[in-house]
Amino acid sequence: MAKGILESLPADYRQGHFIGRAQSPDGPCVITIAGNVLHDLTGVASTVSGAIARRSFSGGTVIGPVEDGLPEGWSLLSPVDLQTIKASGVTFALSAIERVIEERARGDASAAAAIRTQLEGQIGSGIRSVVPGSPAAAQLKHALIEAGMWSQYLEVAIGPDAEIFSKAPTLSAVGTGARVGVRSDSHWNNPEPEVVLVCDADGAVVGATLGNDVNLRDFEGRSALLLSKAKDNNASCAIGPFIRLFDEHFTIDDVRGADVELTIEGPEGYRLEGRNDMSQISRDPLDLVAQCLSEHHYPDGFVLFCGTLFAPTQDRDMPGAGFTHKVGDVVTIRSQRLGALTNTVTTSRDAPPWTMGIAAFVRNLASRGLIDRI
């Protein structure tokens, strides 16, 4: 990305506290924004995970005013490093219906429109009206089973247990300005604009950022057992631009009421706009965090994609074929309090390879004398 970072920040950034990561010529750095000043925190905390664990968000070396951007030769990275990257799915009624459509269409986009019309009329209102895990939800489940309408996706949509899965390996997420990848052999796919909660090892939510949980509808539609192949590919997880830390000006209630806007601008002049209204989520974000924590341990903390309301049905090339990405699409995910995450679509095959895994990261920190500040 260009030297400037101002275009990625929310309008009220001077009132917030932000932490993120940048690639310098020497290696990854932890950076913070407080007021209008950009700091390099790496000498205090060499990982975002460690800074969160110790609540070390101040100090470091002054880089300069935010409007001056990053130093020459630096670029933004995903603000996540050692945290486990988790995601929740089917957390909105609309996304539940779309998953059932994928399942019934067996991944065939051309069959989706007719199935969508049928399912929306038969189960749409019921899914929207019940609280997941409630007695009313159990009654709806029984009725849908009797009618032959039940699906594994409806189980996680209205049942007691949310869908929680591992989205991507530690350190593999790309940041704003990077290329984001879809598999080269996928023919029905879309971005998923989401709020991403940032948690410490105890499951306390310390802030939030934006994410693109790239989705391959054809792969997962053929079989839910292909979820990992559909979700975890090179450059298929984008997070950023910064983590906005909770304070008196930004709380979990701002997350609950967030609007997440999506714009896709295609190389052929195509434009699609969408919106993810967090107030319509079926499960409270803190419930999703509790279910993610469950009986697991995340010693370096974790981040959790909250799911999306957005499921593009707007035709792109052929009537009834719906939407799918093209190489060169520019995807911008924006929220008023979190800023903007912008990525250009390529294939996972052609995206820059992921090379800085855990071993390379630790070696880099050791070579810079920063290993004891993780």
Number of C-alpha atoms within 10 A of each C-alpha: 14 12 15 15 17 15 11 18 23 18 13 13 19 15 15 20 21 26 26 26 28 19 16 16 11 11 14 22 24 27 29 28 26 17 15 14 16 23 23 24 27 23 17 20 27 23 28 30 26 20 21 21 18 11 13 14 22 18 14 18 15 14 18 16 14 20 14 14 18 23 12 10 10 19 23 27 27 26 27 29 26 22 24 22 24 21 24 24 21 27 26 25 24 20 19 25 24 25 22 22 27 25 23 17 20 18 22 19 22 14 17 22 16 12 16 20 12 12 15 16 10 13 17 17 11 17 23 18 12 19 17 23 17 13 12 15 21 18 12 18 21 14 13 17 12 10 9 9 15 17 18 13 21 21 20 20 30 29 19 15 13 21 19 21 17 18 25 22 17 17 20 25 26 27 29 28 22 22 24 32 25 32 24 12 12 16 19 22 24 21 27 21 32 31 30 27 28 26 25 23 17 14 19 16 22 19 25 28 30 28 32 29 27 24 22 25 26 22 27 22 25 17 14 16 11 14 19 15 13 24 24 21 21 22 28 28 26 29 27 33 30 31 27 29 21 17 13 8 12 18 16 17 10 14 22 17 13 18 19 26 19 23 18 23 17 19 12 9 8 11 13 15 14 16 19 24 18 24 15 17 21 19 19 14 25 16 11 24 25 12 17 23 19 10 7 8 13 15 14 18 25 28 25 29 31 29 28 28 24 23 20 17 16 14 13 16 11 9 10 16 18 19 20 20 22 19 15 16 22 21 24 21 28 26 23 14 22 29 24 26 29 27 25 20 24 23 23 20 15 15 17 15 11 12 11 15 14 15 9 11 18 15 14 17 21 13 12 12 12 18 16 10 15 18
